Amino acid sequence: MTSPDAAPLRLNGRDLGRHAIMAVVNRTPDSFFDKGATYGFGAALEAVDRAVADGADIIDIGGVKAGPGEDVGVAEELRRVVDLVAAVRDRHPGVVISVDTWRAEVGAAVAEAGADLLNDTWGGPDPALAEVAAAHGVGLVCAHAGGLDPRTRPHRIGYDDVVADVIGHVTAEAERAVALGVAREAILIDPAHDFGKNTRHSLEITRRLGELTATGWPVLVAVSNKDFIGEALGRPVDKRGVGTMAVLGVSALLGARVFRVHDVAAARRALDAVAAVAPE
């Protein structure tokens, strides 16, 4: 469990506490979970409003589906995310705005539009993204995808020790970001469950998440409705809510600080329950 003297995490002038919820809002027509329900600008903005009302601390806006699919170039990604970031900044000045992108060009544009955090879920394929975060004074998520190219899936991927591989990569990326000028208190590390990993790897990371939190870097977990939960329970993507809440609870007990989710209200209740029963 996160101790009172845990490393600070500060974004948009806010100290994010013990359990911060990051709400997923994807402006993609082919999202694996909602199948494009928030692709339209109005629908996306309404989803942001609901998430904030339900207790989200961070809104994570994405313009490109994580998995394989239709090619989305830089111009189209910019079209999908920049105006939404600006609208959310105007509408919810106190919320932390994150953008899920691996591209430096997109990172620079959304930072100028009001984003506070660049969520690089692919583990640093564009090294200039950290430079953008430093130049614009915004935060950075340093993730691990096993060296995969963005939007690709692994084929029989293997690790001698997946947790050691994750820790080595994300801590090196975090220290590089600090050296470039990103504020230490604005950096998170993310093991990126299912990215460059099979179900066995993602379950191992969950069991050993305490090794990541022991690095001292704030840990983000993005497990909501993911395939490793579905495969472990034999449940389709729309029936993984209970499994997701269980994994969130375990992750919270092991010291995770930020939780990327689709169902903000349920996650808020689950994490409040963990906080109520766990030792300080």
N, C-alpha and C positions, 0 to 999 in steps of 0.2 A: 504494500500500500504506500502511496506517496506520502512522504514525511513532510512536516510543516516547513522544513528547511530545504525542500526540493529546489532545484534550479529554477529561477524565474522564467516565466514565459509571458512576454509582453508584446501585444500587437494592437495597432490603432489606439495607442494610449491606454490600453486596458491591460491589467494584470489578469491573465486567465488562470483560474484557480485549479482546484483539485481535479475536476472532471469537466472539460469543455466539449460541447457537442458541435460537430461540423455537419451541416446539412447539405446533402447532395442536390444540386439543381443543374440538370444537364440540358443544354440547348442543342440536343442531337435528335434526329428523327429515328434513330435506330438503337437507342439505349437498351442494354440487356435487361434492365429491370422494368422500366415504365413504358418501353416501346415508343418513345417519342411524345409522351403526354405533356412534357414541359418544353417542347421544341419551339412553339410559338412564343413570341416576345411577351404577350399578355399573360399566357399561361405560366411562363417562367416567373414573371414578376409576382403573380398571385401565389405561386409556390414559395417564393421568398417570404412574402408576407405571412403565410401560414407557418413557415418554419420559425420565423422570429417570434410569432405569437406563442408557439409551442415550446419556446425556450432555447432555440439555437443560439450559440455564441458566435459561430462562424458559418458563413454561407460559401460553399465551394461550387463555383460555376465552371462547367466544362463545355467545350465546344466540339470535342472529338471523342467518339466512342473509343473505349479502351481496346476492345478486341478488333480482330480483322473486319474489314468492311470497305465500303466505298471510300476512295481517297478523298481526303479533306485538305486542301492546300492552305497556305498561310492566309491568303485573302479571305477565304470562306470562314476560317476559324475566327479571324478578326471580326468579320461581319456578325458572327453569332454571339460573341462575348463582350466586345468593347462597350456597345451601347447599353447592354444589360448591367455591366459593372457601374457605369455612370449613373444609371437610373437607381440602382440599389444604394449607391453612395448618397445620392440626394434624398432618397426615401427613408433610409435607415442609417443615419450618420454614426450611430454608436456600435453598429455590428461590424465584426471583422469580415472583410471580403477576401476570399481566396479564389484563385483561378488555377484550374487543373490544366497545365500545359507543359510541354517539354521544350518549346520553341522560344528562343530569346526575343525574336521580333514581337511575338505575342506578349511575352512578359513585359517588355518595355511599354507597349501600347496600353495594357490593362493597368500597369502601375500609374501611368499618366492619367488614366480615367478614374483612379481612386482605389485600386486594389491594395491590400495590405500584405498579402502572402502569395507566393508562387509555389504551387503544389506540383513538383516535378515527379510524378509517379513512375517514370521510366528510368530513374536512377542516374541522370546526368548525361544523356547522349549529346546534348548541346552544352559544352562547358561555359559558353557565354551567358547562360541563364543566371548563374551565380553572380557574374559580373553585373548583369542588369539589376539584380536584387540589391547589390551593394550600391550601385550608382543612384538608385531611386529610394534607398532607405526603407526597403520592404523586407519581409521575412521570406524564408525558404524552407521547403520540406525536402529533406535529403532521403531518398528512397533507394531500394535495392530491387533490381529486376534481372539479376543474373547476367547482365551484359547483353540482353536482348535488344534488338531494334524495336522502336515503338510500334505497337499494334501487331506484334507477332506473338506466336505461342511457342513454347519450348517443345522439343521432340526428345523424349527420353533424357531429360536433363538430370544431372547428378551432382552432388556435392559431397566432399569428404565429411564436412560438418556444416550444414546449412546455416546454423545460427552464427558460427564463427565467420562464415563468408559474409553474412548480412552485417554483422558488427564491424568487420574490417572495412567494408565498403562505405557504409553510411557515416561512420565516424570520420573517415578520411575526407569524405565530401563535406561534412560539417566543418571540420577544421580548415579545409580549403576555403570555404565560404567566409569564415571568420578572417582568414588572412587577406581575403579580397576586400573586406570592409563591411560584411553583413553583421549586424549586431548579434552577439551570442545569444541574447535573450529572445531573439526572433527566429531561431532555428529549431526545427523539429527533425527527428529521425523516424522513418517509417519502414518496417520490414517488408511492406507491400505483399501481403498474403496473396497467393495465386499468380503473382507476376513473376514469370520465370521459375515457377515452382509447381509441383504437383500437390495433391491433397496430403500426402504423407509429410512433405516439407512444411506446409502451412500449419498442420496440426503440431508438428515439432516446434515450430516457432511460437505457437500459442502456449504450449506447455512450458517453454523456456523463456518466456517474455521477460521475466525478471532479470535475465542476463543483459537484455537491452536497456532496461530502465537503470541498471546498475552502472551504465556508462556515464550517467549524470545528464545526458541529453533528454529533453522531454520527448516522449514517445507518442506517436500518432498510430492508431490502429484503424485500418479500413477493411472491415470484415463483412460489412452489411450484405446479406443475401448472397454471399460468394459461393463459388462452386465447391470449395472444400467443405463448407457446411452442408450443402446439398448432397454431396457424395457420402459424407459421413453418416447422414441421417436418411438417405434415400428419398429426398424431398425435391420437388421442382422449385424453380426460382421464386414462384409466388407463395410458397409454403415454408419458407425458411426463417420466418420472423422469430419464432421461439428459439430456434438454434442460434440466431444472431444475438438475441438478448443474453443467452447463456454465455456465449463467447465474450460479449462485452463485459459481463460481470467478472469472468475469470481474468480478463485483461486489466480491468480496474483494480482487482485485488493484487495483481502483479505489478501495479504501478504505472500503467498507461495514463496519459494525461488528456489526450484529444481523441475523440471517437467519431469517425466519419460514417454517417448513417442515412438511410432513407426515411425511417420513421422516427422523427424527432421526439414526439410526445412519449412513445414507448421507451425510447432510450433514456429520456430524462427520468422517467419513473424507475427504470431499472438501476440507473446509476445513483439516484437518490437512495434507493434501498441498500445498495452496496455501502454507500457512505454512512448510512444509519447503523449498520451491523458491524462494520469493520473497525478495527482499532485505528486511532489517530496516528 
